[in-house]
Amino acid sequence: MASSPAVDVSCRRREKRRQLDARRSKCRIRLGGHMEQWCLLKERLGFSLHSQLAKFLLDRTACVTCGLRGSCSPPHGLSE
């Protein structure tokens, strides 16, 4: 017995949604119980997006790790 077109469409949507969720979960960072601290830091540094704070922290860590401190600059004119 063939399934109806509505069921096929529903199954395809569900599968596409599952695949999209799987791709998104690869980019998620788990903060656990530190969300409040993260949000306070984001606000204090003047970022509006979580991705901006994450990029800043990654860049800053790379500068410290690689010894490139002189070429790094803080965001929004903040001094170190």
All heavy atoms as a GROMACS GRO file, in nm:
protein
  628
    1MET      N    1   0.085  -0.118   0.000
    1MET     CA    2   0.000   0.000   0.000
    1MET      C    3   0.089   0.124   0.000
    1MET      O    4   0.180   0.136   0.081
    1MET     CB    5  -0.090  -0.004   0.124
    1MET     CG    6  -0.185   0.111   0.133
    1MET     SD    7  -0.301   0.074   0.265
    1MET     CE    8  -0.332   0.234   0.322
    2ALA      N    9   0.064   0.217  -0.092
    2ALA     CA   10   0.144   0.339  -0.103
    2ALA      C   11   0.099   0.441   0.000
    2ALA      O   12  -0.019   0.449   0.035
    2ALA     CB   13   0.130   0.396  -0.243
    3SER      N   14   0.194   0.518   0.050
    3SER     CA   15   0.159   0.621   0.147
    3SER      C   16   0.107   0.745   0.074
    3SER      O   17   0.137   0.769  -0.041
    3SER     CB   18   0.279   0.657   0.234
    3SER     OG   19   0.383   0.707   0.153
    4SER      N   20   0.030   0.824   0.145
    4SER     CA   21  -0.028   0.943   0.084
    4SER      C   22   0.079   1.051   0.067
    4SER      O   23   0.180   1.052   0.139
    4SER     CB   24  -0.142   0.996   0.171
    4SER     OG   25  -0.091   1.054   0.289
    5PRO      N   26   0.059   1.145  -0.026
    5PRO     CA   27   0.156   1.254  -0.048
    5PRO      C   28   0.177   1.338   0.079
    5PRO      O   29   0.287   1.382   0.106
    5PRO     CB   30   0.093   1.337  -0.159
    5PRO     CG   31   0.002   1.243  -0.231
    5PRO     CD   32  -0.047   1.146  -0.127
    6ALA      N   33   0.071   1.356   0.158
    6ALA     CA   34   0.084   1.436   0.280
    6ALA      C   35   0.178   1.369   0.380
    6ALA      O   36   0.258   1.434   0.447
    6ALA     CB   37  -0.053   1.459   0.343
    7VAL      N   38   0.172   1.238   0.389
    7VAL     CA   39   0.260   1.164   0.480
    7VAL      C   40   0.404   1.172   0.430
    7VAL      O   41   0.496   1.191   0.509
    7VAL     CB   42   0.213   1.017   0.492
    7VAL    CG1   43   0.314   0.935   0.570
    7VAL    CG2   44   0.076   1.009   0.557
    8ASP      N   45   0.424   1.159   0.298
    8ASP     CA   46   0.558   1.168   0.241
    8ASP      C   47   0.620   1.306   0.269
    8ASP      O   48   0.736   1.316   0.307
    8ASP     CB   49   0.555   1.145   0.089
    8ASP     CG   50   0.528   0.999   0.054
    8ASP    OD1   51   0.546   0.912   0.142
    8ASP    OD2   52   0.488   0.973  -0.062
    9VAL      N   53   0.542   1.411   0.249
    9VAL     CA   54   0.590   1.547   0.274
    9VAL      C   55   0.626   1.564   0.421
    9VAL      O   56   0.731   1.619   0.454
    9VAL     CB   57   0.484   1.653   0.231
    9VAL    CG1   58   0.522   1.791   0.280
    9VAL    CG2   59   0.467   1.652   0.080
   10SER      N   60   0.544   1.514   0.509
   10SER     CA   61   0.568   1.522   0.652
   10SER      C   62   0.697   1.448   0.690
   10SER      O   63   0.778   1.499   0.768
   10SER     CB   64   0.450   1.466   0.729
   10SER     OG   65   0.473   1.468   0.868
   11CYS      N   66   0.717   1.331   0.634
   11CYS     CA   67   0.838   1.253   0.662
   11CYS      C   68   0.963   1.324   0.611
   11CYS      O   69   1.066   1.327   0.678
   11CYS     CB   70   0.828   1.114   0.600
   11CYS     SG   71   0.714   1.006   0.686
   12ARG      N   72   0.953   1.382   0.492
   12ARG     CA   73   1.068   1.455   0.436
   12ARG      C   74   1.102   1.576   0.521
   12ARG      O   75   1.219   1.604   0.548
   12ARG     CB   76   1.040   1.496   0.292
   12ARG     CG   77   1.063   1.384   0.192
   12ARG     CD   78   1.054   1.437   0.053
   12ARG     NE   79   0.917   1.486   0.032
   12ARG     CZ   80   0.838   1.451  -0.068
   12ARG    NH1   81   0.882   1.370  -0.161
   12ARG    NH2   82   0.717   1.498  -0.079
   13ARG      N   83   1.000   1.651   0.564
   13ARG     CA   84   1.023   1.767   0.651
   13ARG      C   85   1.089   1.726   0.781
   13ARG      O   86   1.182   1.791   0.828
   13ARG     CB   87   0.892   1.839   0.682
   13ARG     CG   88   0.844   1.927   0.572
   13ARG     CD   89   0.724   2.007   0.619
   13ARG     NE   90   0.666   2.077   0.509
   13ARG     CZ   91   0.537   2.102   0.495
   13ARG    NH1   92   0.452   2.060   0.586
   13ARG    NH2   93   0.492   2.168   0.391
   14ARG      N   94   1.037   1.620   0.839
   14ARG     CA   95   1.092   1.571   0.966
   14ARG      C   96   1.239   1.531   0.949
   14ARG      O   97   1.324   1.564   1.031
   14ARG     CB   98   1.011   1.452   1.016
   14ARG     CG   99   1.042   1.415   1.159
   14ARG     CD  100   0.950   1.306   1.213
   14ARG     NE  101   0.809   1.330   1.188
   14ARG     CZ  102   0.729   1.246   1.120
   14ARG    NH1  103   0.775   1.131   1.076
   14ARG    NH2  104   0.603   1.275   1.101
   15GLU      N  105   1.271   1.464   0.839
   15GLU     CA  106   1.409   1.422   0.812
   15GLU      C  107   1.500   1.543   0.788
   15GLU      O  108   1.611   1.549   0.838
   15GLU     CB  109   1.413   1.327   0.692
   15GLU     CG  110   1.551   1.279   0.656
   15GLU     CD  111   1.624   1.204   0.765
   15GLU    OE1  112   1.558   1.152   0.859
   15GLU    OE2  113   1.748   1.197   0.760
   16LYS      N  114   1.452   1.641   0.711
   16LYS     CA  115   1.531   1.762   0.686
   16LYS      C  116   1.556   1.836   0.816
   16LYS      O  117   1.665   1.886   0.841
   16LYS     CB  118   1.461   1.854   0.586
   16LYS     CG  119   1.476   1.810   0.445
   16LYS     CD  120   1.420   1.913   0.351
   16LYS     CE  121   1.443   1.870   0.210
   16LYS     NZ  122   1.514   1.966   0.132
   17ARG      N  123   1.454   1.846   0.902
   17ARG     CA  124   1.468   1.912   1.031
   17ARG      C  125   1.569   1.839   1.118
   17ARG      O  126   1.654   1.900   1.183
   17ARG     CB  127   1.332   1.919   1.102
   17ARG     CG  128   1.332   2.009   1.222
   17ARG     CD  129   1.193   2.023   1.284
   17ARG     NE  130   1.094   2.069   1.188
   17ARG     CZ  131   0.977   2.008   1.164
   17ARG    NH1  132   0.943   1.900   1.230
   17ARG    NH2  133   0.894   2.056   1.076
   18ARG      N  134   1.566   1.706   1.117
   18ARG     CA  135   1.661   1.626   1.195
   18ARG      C  136   1.803   1.650   1.146
   18ARG      O  137   1.895   1.668   1.226
   18ARG     CB  138   1.626   1.478   1.184
   18ARG     CG  139   1.706   1.390   1.278
   18ARG     CD  140   1.693   1.243   1.243
   18ARG     NE  141   1.747   1.209   1.112
   18ARG     CZ  142   1.878   1.204   1.082
   18ARG    NH1  143   1.966   1.230   1.174
   18ARG    NH2  144   1.916   1.172   0.961
   19GLN      N  145   1.822   1.655   1.015
   19GLN     CA  146   1.955   1.680   0.959
   19GLN      C  147   2.005   1.820   0.994
   19GLN      O  148   2.122   1.839   1.027
   19GLN     CB  149   1.953   1.661   0.808
   19GLN     CG  150   1.936   1.517   0.765
   19GLN     CD  151   1.918   1.502   0.615
   19GLN    OE1  152   1.907   1.600   0.542
   19GLN    NE2  153   1.911   1.377   0.569
   20LEU      N  154   1.916   1.919   0.987
   20LEU     CA  155   1.953   2.056   1.022
   20LEU      C  156   1.992   2.064   1.170
   20LEU      O  157   2.093   2.126   1.205
   20LEU     CB  158   1.838   2.151   0.992
   20LEU     CG  159   1.861   2.298   1.024
   20LEU    CD1  160   1.979   2.353   0.946
   20LEU    CD2  161   1.735   2.379   0.994
   21ASP      N  162   1.915   2.001   1.256
   21ASP     CA  163   1.948   1.999   1.399
   21ASP      C  164   2.082   1.933   1.424
   21ASP      O  165   2.161   1.977   1.508
   21ASP     CB  166   1.840   1.928   1.480
   21ASP     CG  167   1.713   2.010   1.495
   21ASP    OD1  168   1.718   2.132   1.468
   21ASP    OD2  169   1.610   1.952   1.532
   22ALA      N  170   2.112   1.827   1.352
   22ALA     CA  171   2.240   1.757   1.367
   22ALA      C  172   2.356   1.848   1.326
   22ALA      O  173   2.459   1.853   1.393
   22ALA     CB  174   2.241   1.629   1.285
   23ARG      N  175   2.338   1.922   1.216
   23ARG     CA  176   2.443   2.016   1.172
   23ARG      C  177   2.461   2.128   1.274
   23ARG      O  178   2.574   2.167   1.305
   23ARG     CB  179   2.409   2.075   1.036
   23ARG     CG  180   2.439   1.981   0.922
   23ARG     CD  181   2.432   2.054   0.788
   23ARG     NE  182   2.306   2.124   0.770
   23ARG     CZ  183   2.208   2.084   0.689
   23ARG    NH1  184   2.221   1.975   0.617
   23ARG    NH2  185   2.098   2.154   0.677
   24ARG      N  186   2.352   2.182   1.326
   24ARG     CA  187   2.360   2.290   1.425
   24ARG      C  188   2.428   2.244   1.553
   24ARG      O  189   2.503   2.318   1.614
   24ARG     CB  190   2.220   2.341   1.459
   24ARG     CG  191   2.161   2.429   1.354
   24ARG     CD  192   2.025   2.477   1.399
   24ARG     NE  193   1.962   2.559   1.301
   24ARG     CZ  194   1.831   2.574   1.288
   24ARG    NH1  195   1.750   2.509   1.370
   24ARG    NH2  196   1.781   2.651   1.197
   25SER      N  197   2.400   2.122   1.595
   25SER     CA  198   2.456   2.074   1.722
   25SER      C  199   2.608   2.063   1.715
   25SER      O  200   2.675   2.069   1.818
   25SER     CB  201   2.393   1.943   1.763
   25SER     OG  202   2.436   1.838   1.681
   26LYS      N  203   2.665   2.050   1.597
   26LYS     CA  204   2.810   2.045   1.583
   26LYS      C  205   2.873   2.180   1.614
   26LYS      O  206   2.991   2.187   1.645
   26LYS     CB  207   2.849   2.003   1.441
   26LYS     CG  208   2.818   1.859   1.411
   26LYS     CD  209   2.859   1.823   1.271
   26LYS     CE  210   2.824   1.679   1.241
   26LYS     NZ  211   2.861   1.642   1.104
   27CYS      N  212   2.796   2.288   1.607
   27CYS     CA  213   2.847   2.423   1.630
   27CYS      C  214   2.813   2.475   1.769
   27CYS      O  215   2.848   2.588   1.802
   27CYS     CB  216   2.790   2.519   1.526
   27CYS     SG  217   2.836   2.479   1.358
   28ARG      N  218   2.745   2.397   1.848
   28ARG     CA  219   2.703   2.444   1.980
   28ARG      C  220   2.816   2.430   2.081
   28ARG      O  221   2.895   2.337   2.077
   28ARG     CB  222   2.583   2.365   2.028
   28ARG     CG  223   2.460   2.401   1.951
   28ARG     CD  224   2.336   2.344   2.018
   28ARG     NE  225   2.221   2.389   1.945
   28ARG     CZ  226   2.129   2.308   1.895
   28ARG    NH1  227   2.138   2.180   1.914
   28ARG    NH2  228   2.028   2.356   1.829
   29ILE      N  229   2.819   2.526   2.171
   29ILE     CA  230   2.914   2.523   2.282
   29ILE      C  231   2.833   2.512   2.410
   29ILE      O  232   2.742   2.590   2.435
   29ILE     CB  233   2.999   2.651   2.284
   29ILE    CG1  234   3.082   2.659   2.156
   29ILE    CG2  235   3.088   2.654   2.407
   29ILE    CD1  236   3.154   2.788   2.137
   30ARG      N  237   2.866   2.414   2.489
   30ARG     CA  238   2.794   2.391   2.614
   30ARG      C  239   2.859   2.471   2.726
   30ARG      O  240   2.976   2.452   2.757
   30ARG     CB  241   2.797   2.242   2.650
   30ARG     CG  242   2.760   2.150   2.536
   30ARG     CD  243   2.610   2.132   2.525
   30ARG     NE  244   2.582   2.030   2.426
   30ARG     CZ  245   2.506   2.051   2.321
   30ARG    NH1  246   2.453   2.167   2.300
   30ARG    NH2  247   2.483   1.954   2.235
   31LEU      N  248   2.784   2.562   2.786
   31LEU     CA  249   2.835   2.645   2.895
   31LEU      C  250   2.800   2.589   3.032
   31LEU      O  251   2.851   2.638   3.132
   31LEU     CB  252   2.781   2.787   2.882
   31LEU     CG  253   2.826   2.864   2.759
   31LEU    CD1  254   2.754   2.998   2.752
   31LEU    CD2  255   2.975   2.883   2.757
   32GLY      N  256   2.711   2.492   3.034
   32GLY     CA  257   2.671   2.435   3.162
   32GLY      C  258   2.610   2.542   3.252
   32GLY      O  259   2.526   2.621   3.209
   33GLY      N  260   2.657   2.551   3.374
   33GLY     CA  261   2.604   2.648   3.470
   33GLY      C  262   2.670   2.784   3.461
   33GLY      O  263   2.654   2.866   3.551
   34HIS      N  264   2.742   2.811   3.353
   34HIS     CA  265   2.818   2.937   3.342
   34HIS      C  266   2.752   3.039   3.249
   34HIS      O  267   2.816   3.136   3.211
   34HIS     CB  268   2.960   2.907   3.293
   34HIS     CG  269   3.030   2.807   3.379
   34HIS    ND1  270   3.078   2.838   3.504
   34HIS    CD2  271   3.057   2.676   3.359
   34HIS    CE1  272   3.134   2.730   3.558
   34HIS    NE2  273   3.121   2.629   3.471
   35MET      N  274   2.628   3.017   3.213
   35MET     CA  275   2.559   3.107   3.120
   35MET      C  276   2.551   3.249   3.174
   35MET      O  277   2.571   3.346   3.101
   35MET     CB  278   2.420   3.054   3.087
   35MET     CG  279   2.350   3.131   2.979
   35MET     SD  280   2.436   3.112   2.822
   35MET     CE  281   2.332   3.205   2.715
   36GLU      N  282   2.523   3.264   3.302
   36GLU     CA  283   2.512   3.398   3.361
   36GLU      C  284   2.645   3.472   3.352
   36GLU      O  285   2.651   3.589   3.314
   36GLU     CB  286   2.467   3.388   3.507
   36GLU     CG  287   2.446   3.525   3.571
   36GLU     CD  288   2.394   3.515   3.714
   36GLU    OE1  289   2.349   3.407   3.755
   36GLU    OE2  290   2.401   3.617   3.782
   37GLN      N  291   2.754   3.403   3.383
   37GLN     CA  292   2.887   3.463   3.375
   37GLN      C  293   2.919   3.501   3.230
   37GLN      O  294   2.974   3.608   3.203
   37GLN     CB  295   2.990   3.365   3.428
   37GLN     CG  296   3.131   3.419   3.435
   37GLN     CD  297   3.229   3.317   3.491
   37GLN    OE1  298   3.193   3.203   3.520
   37GLN    NE2  299   3.354   3.357   3.503
   38TRP      N  300   2.885   3.416   3.136
   38TRP     CA  301   2.906   3.443   2.993
   38TRP      C  302   2.831   3.569   2.951
   38TRP      O  303   2.886   3.657   2.885
   38TRP     CB  304   2.859   3.322   2.912
   38TRP     CG  305   2.865   3.342   2.763
   38TRP    CD1  306   2.766   3.390   2.684
   38TRP    CD2  307   2.977   3.316   2.677
   38TRP    NE1  308   2.808   3.393   2.553
   38TRP    CE2  309   2.936   3.349   2.546
   38TRP    CE3  310   3.105   3.265   2.699
   38TRP    CZ2  311   3.021   3.334   2.438
   38TRP    CZ3  312   3.189   3.251   2.589
   38TRP    CH2  313   3.147   3.285   2.460
   39CYS      N  314   2.704   3.578   2.991
   39CYS     CA  315   2.622   3.693   2.952
   39CYS      C  316   2.673   3.823   3.015
   39CYS      O  317   2.670   3.928   2.951
   39CYS     CB  318   2.476   3.669   2.989
   39CYS     SG  319   2.397   3.542   2.886
   40LEU      N  320   2.719   3.815   3.138
   40LEU     CA  321   2.776   3.934   3.203
   40LEU      C  322   2.902   3.980   3.131
   40LEU      O  323   2.922   4.100   3.109
   40LEU     CB  324   2.808   3.906   3.350
   40LEU     CG  325   2.688   3.893   3.444
   40LEU    CD1  326   2.732   3.845   3.582
   40LEU    CD2  327   2.616   4.026   3.455
   41LEU      N  328   2.987   3.887   3.092
   41LEU     CA  329   3.108   3.922   3.018
   41LEU      C  330   3.073   3.982   2.882
   41LEU      O  331   3.132   4.083   2.841
   41LEU     CB  332   3.197   3.799   3.000
   41LEU     CG  333   3.329   3.820   2.927
   41LEU    CD1  334   3.416   3.921   3.001
   41LEU    CD2  335   3.402   3.688   2.910
   42LYS      N  336   2.977   3.923   2.815
   42LYS     CA  337   2.932   3.975   2.684
   42LYS      C  338   2.884   4.119   2.697
   42LYS      O  339   2.922   4.206   2.618
   42LYS     CB  340   2.820   3.885   2.629
   42LYS     CG  341   2.767   3.929   2.492
   42LYS     CD  342   2.669   3.831   2.436
   42LYS     CE  343   2.537   3.838   2.501
   42LYS     NZ  344   2.438   3.925   2.444
   43GLU      N  345   2.806   4.145   2.799
   43GLU     CA  346   2.754   4.280   2.822
   43GLU      C  347   2.865   4.376   2.860
   43GLU      O  348   2.873   4.488   2.809
   43GLU     CB  349   2.648   4.276   2.933
   43GLU     CG  350   2.581   4.408   2.959
   43GLU     CD  351   2.476   4.397   3.067
   43GLU    OE1  352   2.397   4.301   3.064
   43GLU    OE2  353   2.474   4.484   3.155
   44ARG      N  354   2.953   4.333   2.949
   44ARG     CA  355   3.062   4.418   2.997
   44ARG      C  356   3.155   4.459   2.883
   44ARG      O  357   3.203   4.572   2.879
   44ARG     CB  358   3.141   4.344   3.104
   44ARG     CG  359   3.255   4.424   3.160
   44ARG     CD  360   3.322   4.352   3.276
   44ARG     NE  361   3.451   4.409   3.300
   44ARG     CZ  362   3.564   4.343   3.304
   44ARG    NH1  363   3.563   4.212   3.291
   44ARG    NH2  364   3.677   4.404   3.324
   45LEU      N  365   3.180   4.369   2.789
   45LEU     CA  366   3.267   4.400   2.676
   45LEU      C  367   3.194   4.470   2.562
   45LEU      O  368   3.256   4.510   2.464
   45LEU     CB  369   3.334   4.272   2.625
   45LEU     CG  370   3.434   4.208   2.722
   45LEU    CD1  371   3.487   4.077   2.665
   45LEU    CD2  372   3.548   4.304   2.754
   46GLY      N  373   3.064   4.484   2.574
   46GLY     CA  374   2.988   4.560   2.475
   46GLY      C  375   2.948   4.484   2.350
   46GLY      O  376   2.918   4.545   2.248
   47PHE      N  377   2.946   4.352   2.358
   47PHE     CA  378   2.904   4.273   2.242
   47PHE      C  379   2.754   4.252   2.246
   47PHE      O  380   2.695   4.235   2.352
   47PHE     CB  381   2.974   4.137   2.241
   47PHE     CG  382   3.122   4.146   2.220
   47PHE    CD1  383   3.210   4.108   2.320
   47PHE    CD2  384   3.173   4.193   2.101
   47PHE    CE1  385   3.346   4.116   2.301
   47PHE    CE2  386   3.310   4.201   2.081
   47PHE     CZ  387   3.396   4.163   2.181
   48SER      N  388   2.692   4.252   2.129
   48SER     CA  389   2.549   4.227   2.123
   48SER      C  390   2.519   4.081   2.089
   48SER      O  391   2.411   4.032   2.119
   48SER     CB  392   2.482   4.320   2.021
   48SER     OG  393   2.540   4.305   1.894
   49LEU      N  394   2.615   4.014   2.027
   49LEU     CA  395   2.594   3.875   1.986
   49LEU      C  396   2.689   3.781   2.059
   49LEU      O  397   2.805   3.816   2.084
   49LEU     CB  398   2.618   3.860   1.835
   49LEU     CG  399   2.531   3.944   1.743
   49LEU    CD1  400   2.577   3.928   1.598
   49LEU    CD2  401   2.385   3.906   1.757
   50HIS      N  402   2.640   3.662   2.091
   50HIS     CA  403   2.725   3.562   2.156
   50HIS      C  404   2.842   3.525   2.065
   50HIS      O  405   2.954   3.502   2.112
   50HIS     CB  406   2.644   3.436   2.189
   50HIS     CG  407   2.538   3.459   2.292
   50HIS    ND1  408   2.567   3.486   2.423
   50HIS    CD2  409   2.403   3.460   2.282
   50HIS    CE1  410   2.455   3.502   2.492
   50HIS    NE2  411   2.354   3.487   2.407
   51SER      N  412   2.818   3.521   1.935
   51SER     CA  413   2.925   3.485   1.841
   51SER      C  414   3.037   3.588   1.842
   51SER      O  415   3.154   3.553   1.821
   51SER     CB  416   2.868   3.469   1.700
   51SER     OG  417   2.805   3.588   1.657
   52GLN      N  418   3.005   3.714   1.867
   52GLN     CA  419   3.108   3.818   1.874
   52GLN      C  420   3.200   3.794   1.995
   52GLN      O  421   3.322   3.805   1.984
   52GLN     CB  422   3.044   3.956   1.887
   52GLN     CG  423   2.970   4.001   1.763
   52GLN     CD  424   2.889   4.127   1.788
   52GLN    OE1  425   2.832   4.146   1.894
   52GLN    NE2  426   2.884   4.212   1.686
   53LEU      N  427   3.141   3.761   2.108
   53LEU     CA  428   3.220   3.732   2.228
   53LEU      C  429   3.306   3.608   2.205
   53LEU      O  430   3.425   3.606   2.239
   53LEU     CB  431   3.131   3.713   2.351
   53LEU     CG  432   3.203   3.671   2.478
   53LEU    CD1  433   3.313   3.771   2.518
   53LEU    CD2  434   3.103   3.653   2.592
   54ALA      N  435   3.249   3.505   2.147
   54ALA     CA  436   3.324   3.382   2.121
   54ALA      C  437   3.443   3.410   2.030
   54ALA      O  438   3.555   3.364   2.057
   54ALA     CB  439   3.233   3.276   2.060
   55LYS      N  440   3.423   3.486   1.924
   55LYS     CA  441   3.531   3.520   1.830
   55LYS      C  442   3.639   3.601   1.901
   55LYS      O  443   3.759   3.575   1.885
   55LYS     CB  444   3.474   3.598   1.712
   55LYS     CG  445   3.577   3.648   1.614
   55LYS     CD  446   3.634   3.536   1.530
   55LYS     CE  447   3.718   3.592   1.417
   55LYS     NZ  448   3.855   3.549   1.421
   56PHE      N  449   3.600   3.698   1.982
   56PHE     CA  450   3.696   3.779   2.057
   56PHE      C  451   3.780   3.690   2.148
   56PHE      O  452   3.903   3.702   2.152
   56PHE     CB  453   3.622   3.885   2.139
   56PHE     CG  454   3.709   3.954   2.240
   56PHE    CD1  455   3.804   4.046   2.201
   56PHE    CD2  456   3.696   3.925   2.374
   56PHE    CE1  457   3.885   4.109   2.295
   56PHE    CE2  458   3.776   3.987   2.469
   56PHE     CZ  459   3.872   4.079   2.429
   57LEU      N  460   3.715   3.601   2.221
   57LEU     CA  461   3.788   3.514   2.314
   57LEU      C  462   3.881   3.419   2.240
   57LEU      O  463   3.994   3.393   2.284
   57LEU     CB  464   3.690   3.438   2.403
   57LEU     CG  465   3.611   3.524   2.501
   57LEU    CD1  466   3.507   3.440   2.573
   57LEU    CD2  467   3.703   3.594   2.600
   58LEU      N  468   3.836   3.366   2.126
   58LEU     CA  469   3.923   3.280   2.045
   58LEU      C  470   4.044   3.356   1.993
   58LEU      O  471   4.158   3.308   2.000
   58LEU     CB  472   3.846   3.220   1.927
   58LEU     CG  473   3.748   3.110   1.962
   58LEU    CD1  474   3.660   3.079   1.841
   58LEU    CD2  475   3.820   2.986   2.009
   59ASP      N  476   4.022   3.477   1.942
   59ASP     CA  477   4.132   3.558   1.890
   59ASP      C  478   4.230   3.592   2.002
   59ASP      O  479   4.352   3.585   1.984
   59ASP     CB  480   4.080   3.686   1.826
   59ASP     CG  481   4.009   3.662   1.695
   59ASP    OD1  482   4.019   3.549   1.640
   59ASP    OD2  483   3.940   3.754   1.648
   60ARG      N  484   4.177   3.629   2.116
   60ARG     CA  485   4.261   3.668   2.230
   60ARG      C  486   4.344   3.548   2.278
   60ARG      O  487   4.461   3.563   2.307
   60ARG     CB  488   4.174   3.722   2.342
   60ARG     CG  489   4.251   3.784   2.453
   60ARG     CD  490   4.155   3.859   2.543
   60ARG     NE  491   4.226   3.912   2.654
   60ARG     CZ  492   4.268   4.037   2.664
   60ARG    NH1  493   4.244   4.120   2.566
   60ARG    NH2  494   4.332   4.078   2.770
   61THR      N  495   4.282   3.432   2.283
   61THR     CA  496   4.354   3.312   2.324
   61THR      C  497   4.463   3.278   2.224
   61THR      O  498   4.575   3.242   2.262
   61THR     CB  499   4.256   3.194   2.338
   61THR    OG1  500   4.156   3.229   2.433
   61THR    CG2  501   4.327   3.068   2.383
   62ALA      N  502   4.434   3.292   2.096
   62ALA     CA  503   4.535   3.265   1.993
   62ALA      C  504   4.650   3.362   2.004
   62ALA      O  505   4.767   3.323   1.990
   62ALA     CB  506   4.471   3.275   1.854
   63CYS      N  507   4.622   3.490   2.034
   63CYS     CA  508   4.728   3.590   2.049
   63CYS      C  509   4.820   3.553   2.166
   63CYS      O  510   4.941   3.560   2.154
   63CYS     CB  511   4.668   3.728   2.074
   63CYS     SG  512   4.585   3.798   1.931
   64VAL      N  513   4.760   3.515   2.277
   64VAL     CA  514   4.839   3.479   2.395
   64VAL      C  515   4.918   3.352   2.368
   64VAL      O  516   5.037   3.343   2.400
   64VAL     CB  517   4.747   3.460   2.518
   64VAL    CG1  518   4.824   3.402   2.635
   64VAL    CG2  519   4.683   3.593   2.556
   65THR      N  520   4.855   3.255   2.307
   65THR     CA  521   4.920   3.126   2.279
   65THR      C  522   5.036   3.142   2.181
   65THR      O  523   5.141   3.082   2.198
   65THR     CB  524   4.817   3.025   2.223
   65THR    OG1  525   4.712   3.011   2.318
   65THR    CG2  526   4.880   2.892   2.197
   66CYS      N  527   5.015   3.224   2.079
   66CYS     CA  528   5.117   3.238   1.975
   66CYS      C  529   5.215   3.352   2.002
   66CYS      O  530   5.305   3.375   1.924
   66CYS     CB  531   5.050   3.262   1.840
   66CYS     SG  532   4.947   3.125   1.788
   67GLY      N  533   5.193   3.427   2.109
   67GLY     CA  534   5.282   3.538   2.142
   67GLY      C  535   5.262   3.659   2.053
   67GLY      O  536   5.354   3.735   2.030
   68LEU      N  537   5.142   3.678   2.004
   68LEU     CA  538   5.114   3.791   1.915
   68LEU      C  539   5.045   3.906   1.988
   68LEU      O  540   4.971   3.982   1.928
   68LEU     CB  541   5.024   3.744   1.799
   68LEU     CG  542   5.078   3.631   1.714
   68LEU    CD1  543   4.972   3.585   1.615
   68LEU    CD2  544   5.203   3.674   1.641
   69ARG      N  545   5.071   3.923   2.114
   69ARG     CA  546   5.000   4.022   2.195
   69ARG      C  547   5.004   4.161   2.132
   69ARG      O  548   4.908   4.235   2.139
   69ARG     CB  549   5.058   4.029   2.337
   69ARG     CG  550   5.042   3.905   2.417
   69ARG     CD  551   4.908   3.886   2.481
   69ARG     NE  552   4.878   3.987   2.581
   69ARG     CZ  553   4.756   4.018   2.616
   69ARG    NH1  554   4.654   3.960   2.559
   69ARG    NH2  555   4.732   4.108   2.708
   70GLY      N  556   5.115   4.200   2.074
   70GLY     CA  557   5.127   4.334   2.020
   70GLY      C  558   5.031   4.363   1.907
   70GLY      O  559   4.992   4.476   1.885
   71SER      N  560   4.991   4.260   1.834
   71SER     CA  561   4.903   4.281   1.719
   71SER      C  562   4.756   4.268   1.753
   71SER      O  563   4.670   4.289   1.670
   71SER     CB  564   4.938   4.184   1.607
   71SER     OG  565   4.913   4.052   1.649
   72CYS      N  566   4.726   4.233   1.878
   72CYS     CA  567   4.587   4.217   1.919
   72CYS      C  568   4.535   4.349   1.974
   72CYS      O  569   4.606   4.422   2.042
   72CYS     CB  570   4.572   4.111   2.028
   72CYS     SG  571   4.614   3.947   1.970
   73SER      N  572   4.411   4.378   1.945
   73SER     CA  573   4.352   4.499   2.001
   73SER      C  574   4.219   4.464   2.066
   73SER      O  575   4.146   4.379   2.015
   73SER     CB  576   4.330   4.604   1.892
   73SER     OG  577   4.246   4.553   1.792
   74PRO      N  578   4.188   4.526   2.180
   74PRO     CA  579   4.061   4.498   2.247
   74PRO      C  580   3.944   4.554   2.168
   74PRO      O  581   3.962   4.645   2.086
   74PRO     CB  582   4.077   4.570   2.381
   74PRO     CG  583   4.185   4.668   2.363
   74PRO     CD  584   4.271   4.621   2.250
   75PRO      N  585   3.825   4.503   2.192
   75PRO     CA  586   3.708   4.548   2.116
   75PRO      C  587   3.660   4.686   2.158
   75PRO      O  588   3.681   4.727   2.272
   75PRO     CB  589   3.602   4.442   2.152
   75PRO     CG  590   3.640   4.401   2.290
   75PRO     CD  591   3.790   4.403   2.292
   76HIS      N  592   3.599   4.754   2.068
   76HIS     CA  593   3.530   4.879   2.096
   76HIS      C  594   3.617   4.979   2.171
   76HIS      O  595   3.569   5.053   2.256
   76HIS     CB  596   3.402   4.855   2.176
   76HIS     CG  597   3.313   4.752   2.115
   76HIS    ND1  598   3.249   4.772   1.996
   76HIS    CD2  599   3.279   4.627   2.155
   76HIS    CE1  600   3.178   4.664   1.965
   76HIS    NE2  601   3.196   4.575   2.060
   77GLY      N  602   3.745   4.981   2.145
   77GLY     CA  603   3.834   5.080   2.205
   77GLY      C  604   3.862   5.057   2.353
   77GLY      O  605   3.912   5.147   2.419
   78LEU      N  606   3.833   4.940   2.404
   78LEU     CA  607   3.865   4.911   2.543
   78LEU      C  608   4.015   4.896   2.558
   78LEU      O  609   4.082   4.839   2.474
   78LEU     CB  610   3.797   4.783   2.591
   78LEU     CG  611   3.645   4.781   2.592
   78LEU    CD1  612   3.596   4.642   2.630
   78LEU    CD2  613   3.592   4.882   2.692
   79SER      N  614   4.070   4.947   2.666
   79SER     CA  615   4.213   4.929   2.689
   79SER      C  616   4.234   4.804   2.774
   79SER      O  617   4.147   4.762   2.848
   79SER     CB  618   4.271   5.052   2.758
   79SER     OG  619   4.205   5.072   2.882
   80GLU      N  620   4.351   4.747   2.762
   80GLU     CA  621   4.380   4.624   2.836
   80GLU      C  622   4.428   4.655   2.976
   80GLU      O  623   4.484   4.751   3.006
   80GLU     CB  624   4.485   4.542   2.763
   80GLU     CG  625   4.430   4.500   2.628
   80GLU     CD  626   4.505   4.385   2.571
   80GLU    OE1  627   4.535   4.290   2.645
   80GLU    OE2  628   4.534   4.389   2.452
   0.00000   0.00000   0.00000
